[in-house]
Amino acid sequence: LWFVVCSFAVNMFKGQINPSQVFPFPSVMNEEQTQFLQELVPPVSKFFEEVNDPAKNDSLEKVEDSTMESLKEMGAFGLQVPQDLGGVGLTNTQYARLVEIVGQHDLGVGITLGAHQSIGFKGILLVGSPAQKEKYLPKLATGETLAAFCLTEPASGSDAASIKTLATLSPCGKHYILNGGKIWISNGGLAEIFTVFAKMPMMDEKTGQMKDKITAFIVERSFGGVTHGPPEKKMGIKASNTAEVYFENVPVPIENVLGEVGGGFKVAMAILNNGRFGMAAALSGTMKGVITQAVDHAANRVQFGSKIHTYGAIQEKLARMTMLQYVTESMAYMISGNMDSGSKDYHIEAAISKIFASTDILWLFPVVCIQGSGVERVMRDLRIFRIFEGTNDILRLFVALNGFQDAGKHLKSLQKALKNPLGNAGLLAGEITKRAKRTAGLSTGLTLQGSVHPELSHSGNLAVKAIEHFGVTVEDMLLKHGKNILHEQFVLKRVADSAIDLYAMVVVLSRASRSLSQGHASAQHEKILCETWCIEAYDRIMKNVKDLKSSSTTQVFKNMKAISAAVVENGGIVAPHPLGF
Amino acid sequence: YIVTIRVKPDHSGVVTDGVKHSMNPFCEIAVEEAVKLKEKKFIKEVVAVSCGPTQVTETIRTALAMGCDRGIHVEVSGKDYEAMGPLQIAKIFAALAKKEEASLVILGKQAIDDDCNQTGQMTAALLDWPQGTFASEVTIDGEKVKVVREIDGGLETIKISMPAVLTADLRLNTPRYATLPNIMKAKKKKIANMKPADLGVDMVSRVEVLRVDEPPTRLAGVKVETVDDLVAKLKANGTI
């Protein structure tokens, strides 16, 4: 029984190509949705250009009251709530397009909106009961009540499953009593409605033992016992409120359990997975804005007698920024398109897009960042994006391990087949042929021909070769480490980085192919973006592949482990000062 | 409103194809005023009208999103559209005002692409209605309208009877931003479609554009060392 996994990323770990979600570049909006979106973009853009004052929001360390009011009136707080519950009812693609505008102008506002609807009450949208939706969504959509997502605790960040906030059933059986504290909660000081994750001891049916399981709750501030701390002073996204939230004997009616009792971890992951594409969309807008300013500077600044954009060093920076934006934007809309088409198989791609989008392009910015120049604020705002909503380190592990898990299943099924070779002759024959060809250095027949535009066939071939080598490397790593691959983080990081580069190659191949097929005016420019990206990405992937096979890299990993152990033991730098004191 | 304007190669006009169009700012102010009057219950219904090719329906939708009740799209395209000017539009508006039994026709004082400042005045003349142009304040008082007008010498206040034509000036109001829920509601509002012929309007232009040119490129200035040099140059130039 073959289970077809549609995700391109999952398949590439097996050295296979499933093009269904990546070629052609998704175009998922019908005429009505397109027309509607076209009507929404100008007023939203106008608002952010003329009314919202990002510098003011940043210096006040809050979004100006008048701006919040206008945003609420505008409907910005309920973009994906269904229309019959008072929202705008946008699809993921439409949402991405608007969030891109916000990202271009003010990430602080972006996080205020995102913390509210992308994660704050997303759980109600995804797994809420009809009664819960009816009760809470209308006021959340108008912004009359704001929402916050409460998972992180002082001792539980990346290790979300270890949270300690406790929910115990009251004697009357009608309430859960919530006790605990959450930290770094966006909108924590503003929210009325909280999606709170708490543990509760539950009987494990299989073992008969009591086990802590997480449950998600919809908690209203008005239940009593909910308090919050002062706004955290942050380096960036200052306009966004971040606070500690405390729950002291908060009575939560049992009707307010969100999803299944004990199923909270899954709910949390579903919420985060579902909202992730929004970050790539927002950041693609931020990059666009920054590039416009960089270009303006480079085109006008004269040094050594010429405009600086005539110098190679600056040209490289502008080119790199442009390519990164092109990839980010392509990823965002490919994923939103996949989601809108009903795909349930996009989590790895979403994680990849978040990691990629939070690559700092600003360090490439060819200008001194003077305070108040706008760009300086963006630089401060960007830092958090690698950290929250799943740190990039964790997400890389997620990408790699998910890929390995699926590839491992494939290997396992091969192993099983080997035990009964005659009954699995077809499968085995295919695998043997494939491997023989690989060993002989021949192509295994994997191709993107027919998907990729002929003008991009060379880049398409690079992608195919990369996928083949990548698949082999993944398998080699699995064979070498087996289940212990889980602990080989040096390996996992490099595998993840290669997966990210590979997905990026395929995404731009798809987008540039579409532009060429449709004869866009910019098609030749996009072709160059795509080709350049693919050349460099291919080199990086091949280097990772080579490193993972080389014994000197294994030695490097060992050395790094030793260096780390030494500085930890010493509480700091170990080598004595060159001067001796 | 930053657009790079280019003259057509045949010098017959300015390139408008592919240029993003949006509602004329003075018309936004006019729409806002009309919607405000309705909110204050001085008028019953606001109809947004635009003349032009298919794309103008987007602009009508924006007006609907701002609060107008329904729209009318008078389809004009091709050569007729290129030749269309204030006189033709005024004829259309006059015909519609009569057909719809309007009590007020509110327009922007001028369009910022051609700066004609004629349509409102012509409409009033064709209808033989009073006009309150360059309005910076509008108050309805029974069957009359008090209009404060911005004129060169300052402000002039007049009282005119309805039905009347008003044109909006900059300080009349600050147009509201279309909210997303209102844009959604606007989708359900109706836009009627018609042609000038349906209104008995002849679109023939009485104006023939001979040639459109870009302004001459500004020549570089010349620096002089002394005042005497300056005087000499000005004399040589024939300026003095």
Chai-1 contact restraints between the chains, C-beta under 6 A:
chainA,res_idxA,chainB,res_idxB,connection_type,confidence,min_distance_angstrom,max_distance_angstrom,comment,restraint_id
A,E39,B,R61,contact,1.0,0.0,6.0,A-B,restraint_1
A,E39,B,I183,contact,1.0,0.0,6.0,A-B,restraint_2
A,L40,B,L180,contact,1.0,0.0,6.0,A-B,restraint_3
A,P43,B,Y177,contact,1.0,0.0,6.0,A-B,restraint_4
A,P43,B,A178,contact,1.0,0.0,6.0,A-B,restraint_5
A,F47,B,Y177,contact,1.0,0.0,6.0,A-B,restraint_6
A,E73,B,T179,contact,1.0,0.0,6.0,A-B,restraint_7
A,M74,B,T179,contact,1.0,0.0,6.0,A-B,restraint_8
A,M74,B,L180,contact,1.0,0.0,6.0,A-B,restraint_9
A,G75,B,T179,contact,1.0,0.0,6.0,A-B,restraint_10
A,G75,B,L180,contact,1.0,0.0,6.0,A-B,restraint_11
A,G75,B,P181,contact,1.0,0.0,6.0,A-B,restraint_12
A,V88,B,L180,contact,1.0,0.0,6.0,A-B,restraint_13
